[in-house]
Amino acid sequence: MEIIDLFSGGVRQLFKRPLLVLLNASVWLLVFSIVTILLTGFLPPQRALLFAIFNVLLLMGMYYLNIYLVDVLIEKQRYVRYACLFVCTLLVTAACRIYVNSFFVDKAGSGLLNERLIFLFTGLTTLIVLVISFFNGLLMARSQKEREYLAVIAYHQNARAEFLKTQMSPHFLFNTLNNIYSLAIGKAPHASQMILLLSDVLRYAVYRSKESTVELAAEVSQIRKLLELHALRSERIPHVTFTANLSSTPFFIEPMILIPLVENCFKHGNIETSASAFINIRLWEGANEVIFETHNSREKSSVTPSAAPGIGLTNIKERLRIRYADQHNLQTTEQENSFFIRLQIKKTHG
């Protein structure tokens, strides 16, 4: 399994699907058999067998290596790097095969293969197998992306179906909140302010979350409202800090990516029960990436495998994997009395 884990994408597909393993094994066995049978007309059986073994093993290594290169380079549009490695792979494999096959060359007219014939056979078969692996790698990568795309559609459809099962009419909800807000004005200032903030946060979660992207500034604005809402709800003033350093150029992000991480701090930060509890949140935007950090306290009794990350964090990881793929990095650090999250999202240019 360690060898398999060195490969990703297209190559890994081969070993995860039994039918593909069987198909590949059958094809290579057929190639080995054909080469052996053809060579028995020119070489003694033992030499023909050795010739076939060496050549097929070298071709197999080249074949799967090239599929791996297609997956990690072509799919990321690194065409120049792939072209260089394609040529290097072709030359190195051909050179290795020529060196091995030189032992079968007819140098004394004793019935071994002709030198020109064996060199032609080596170069031609190496190029053919390399080209086949290139197109097979493309097909496998496209097939994998298609499956991931269908999985994303199914995931969102299921999530939407579950949401609709428990969804209260947004119009009814907001109208009710507005009515309560009107009744609370002048009688309970904190209550009216909380209702107004809650209405804004819910409106963002219900309506803006349907958009594919929102400005980072909009997400930051909702974080501030959420923090203010928690501050009003708490009977004491918790130690909560939030700093945001945004650039002047708007950057767009998937909505409701950062807010659940903030909510996670309050969920596990024992703000209501501990005088030493704290929540520190930082966000800054560089030229090439956005970095978001949360650091919150937690009680020792809550240190369980499920307490810190929670279902919300698992959901965020899945959304990041689907939306940002290799354009993000999410790190979590668990300590005895605190929990730290660092999220980096790369900016794509062009």
N, C-alpha and C positions, 0 to 999 in steps of 0.2 A: 504493500500500500504506500510506503514511503516513496517508491519510484513513481507510482501513479500520481501522487500528490505534487510532484515536480512539474507536471503538465497541467494546463488549465483549458477551459473551454472545449474546443473541438476534440482534443485528444482524450480529455476526461470523459467525454460523452461515450467514447468507444468502450471504456471499461465499466461504465455504470449501467450499460444496457446489454444484457446477456445475448440478445439476438445479434447485435453488432459485433460482439466478441466472437461469436460462432461464425459469422459471415467473414470477418477478417481472417480468422484462423483458416477457414476453408479456402479462401482465395490464395493465401500465401502457401498453403499446402499444395494447391493445384499448380501454382507457379513453380514451386520446388520440384514437383513431379515431372512437369513438362521439360524443365531445364535438364533434369537428370536423364530423362529418356532421350532427349535430343543429343546430349553429350556422349551417351554410350556408343553412338555411332562413330565417334572420333577418339574417345579415350577409354582406357580400361575402366571397369565398373567402379573400383575404389577411387580412382582419380576423378571420375565423373561425379561421384557422390560428394567428395571434398570440394570440388569446384562449385557445385550447386549450393552446398551449405554456406561457404564463405560469401558467395555473391548474394544469396537471398538474405542473409543476416545483415549485410551492409546496406542493401536496398531497404530492408525493413526499418533500420535505424534512421536512414535518410528520410524515408516516407513519413514517419511519425514526427520527426523533428521539424520537417517542413510544415506539417499541419499545425504544429504548435506555433511556429513563426507566423503563419497566416493569421492565426487567432489573435496573437498579441500585437502584431504590427499592422497587417492590412486592415483589420477592423478598427484600428485607431488611426488610420490614414498616415502611417509612417512608411510611405512607399519607397523612398530612397534607401532607408535603412534595410527594408526587406529585400530590395533589388540587390544590394551589396551582399547580404547574407545568402540570397538565392544563388548568386554566382559562386560565392565561397563554398557553399554546401555542394554544389555541382562539381566544382574542381577537386575539392578534398575527397569526396566519395569516389569520383572517377579515378583519382590518383591512387587511392587505397586499393581499389579493385584492380587497376592495372598492375600494381605491384604484386598483389596476390596472384593474379592470373598469369603473370609473367613466368611462373613456374610450370605452366602448362603449354608454353609456346614451343613450337616445333623448331628447335635449333640444330638438330642433327638429322632431320628427316626420318625420325623414328616413329612417325605416326601420330605425334601430338598435334594440337591445333596450330594453324598458321598464325604468325604474329599479326599480320594485317587484319585478318578476320577476327581475332580475339579482341584487338583494340577497337575495331569498329563496333563489335557486339557490346563491349563495355561502355563506350561513350553513348551509343544510341539508347541502350536500355536504361542507363542512368538518367538521361534527359527525359525519356518517356515516363518513367516512374515519378520523377520530380514534378513534371507537369500534371500528371494525374493527381498527385497528392495536393498540388496547389488548388485545382478545381474542386477536389473533394473537401479540402479544408474550407473553401468558400461556401460550399453547399451546407456543410455541417454548421458553420458559424451563422449563416442565414437561418437555418432551421432552428438553432438554439435561440436566436433573437425572436423568431416568430413564436416559439413556445413561451418565452418570457413575456412577450407582448400580450398573448392570449391569457397568460396567468394574471397579468396586471389588470386586464379588462374584467376577468372573473373576480379578482379580489375587490375591485371597486364596485362591481355590481352587487356582490354579496354584502359589502359594507353598506352600500346605499339601501339595500333591501332591509338589513337589520335596523338601520337608522329610521327608515320609514315606518317600521313596525311600532316603534316607540315615540315617533315624532308628534309633538303637539303642534297645532297650527301656529306658525310663527306670527301671523297677523294677530291671532287671538292672544298669544303670549305678550307681544309688545304693546298691544292696546291695553291689556290688563295692567302691565307694569306702568304705563303712562297714567292710567287712572289712579293707581296706588300712589304714584309720585305726586299727582295733583292733590290728593288728600293729605299727604305727609308734609307738603311745603308749609313752613311756618310753625308746624306742630312738633316735628321731629327732624331737625336739620340733617343730622347724620343719616337718618333713615332715607330721607329724600335723595341725599347725595349718593348713597349706596345703590338705591334703585336706579338712578340715572347711569351710574357707572356699570351696573350689571346689565342694563338694557343695551349700552354701547358694546360691551364685551360679547353679549349674546348675538347682537346683530352682526358683528364681525364674524363670529364663529359660524353663524347660519348662512349668511349671504356671501361674504368675501371668501370663505373657505371653498366655495364652488368654483372660484376662479383658478386658473392654472398657476398664476404668479401674482404677487402683490409687491409693492415697494417695501424694501427693508424698513424704511421709516414708518410705514403703517403698522408693521409687526411690532416695532419698538414702542409706538404709541399705545398699542393695546397692552403691552407688558407693563407700561407705566400705570395704566388704568387698573390693571389687575392687582398691581402692588398697592395702589391706593385703596382699592376695594378691601384687600386683606388687612390693611392698616386700620381702616374704619371698623372692620369686624372685630378686631382684637381688642380686648379690654385693657391691655397694656401696650406700650410702644415697643415692638420687637426691633432687634438690630438687623435691619435690612438695608442693603446698599445696592444701587444699580447705576452703573455708568455706561454710557453709549457714545462712541466716537464714530460718527458717520462721515463719509466723504461727500463732497458737493455733487458728485455724479450719482444719479439714482441707480440703485442696484435692486434687481427683482429676485424674489425668493418664493418658494412654495409657501402658501399661507398655513398657519397653525403648525409650523415646524418648531419654533422656539418657545411658544407659549406653553405647551405641555411640559417642557423641561423646567419652566418656572413653577408651574403648578406642582410638579414633582417635589420641588424644594419645600413647599408648604405642607405637602402631604406627609413627608418623612422628616421634616425639620424640627419637630417637637416645639414649635414656636409658642404654643399655648401653655405648655407645661414646664418649660425650663427657662430660668432667668439668664442662663448663659447661651441660649440658642442664638443662632445667627444664620443669615442668608446673604451671601455676597454674589452679585451677578455683574459680569463685565461683557461688553461687546465692543469690538473695534473692527473697522473696515480698512484693509490695506489695498494696495494696487491690484493684487492678484488673488486675494482671499478675504473671507469674512470669518472672524473667530468669535465664538460665543462660549463663555465659561460660567458655570454655576458651582458654588461651593456652599454647602449647607451642613448644619449640625444634625445629629441624630442620636437617639438614645441607644445605649448598649443593648437593651432588650429587643431593639428592632433590627439588630444585626443578624439577619437570616438571608438565605440565598434569594428569597423572593421579595424581601422588604425594600431593599434599596432600589433596584432597577424598576420593579413593578411592570404591570402590563402596558402602561403608557410608554415606557422607555422601549419595550420590545416593539411596540407599534411604530414608534419613531424610527427605530433602526430599520425596520422593513420599508418604511416610506423613503428613507434616505437611500437605501439600496436600490429601490425602484427608480427614484427620481434623479439621483445624482451619481449612482454607480461608483466609478473610481474617482469622482470629483469631490469626494468628501472623506473626512476622517473623524470618527467619533471615539473618544477615549473616556473610560470611566475608571475612577480610582476610589476604592473603598478603604476607609480607615476605621479605627475603632469607634471614633465619635463623630465622624464626618464623611461626607460623600461628595466627590468632585467629578464634574463632567466638562469635557472640552470638545467642542464641535468646530471643525474647520470645513468650510465650503469654498472650493476654488471658483474663481471667476473665469468664465469662458469668454474669450475675446473672438469676435468674428463669428 
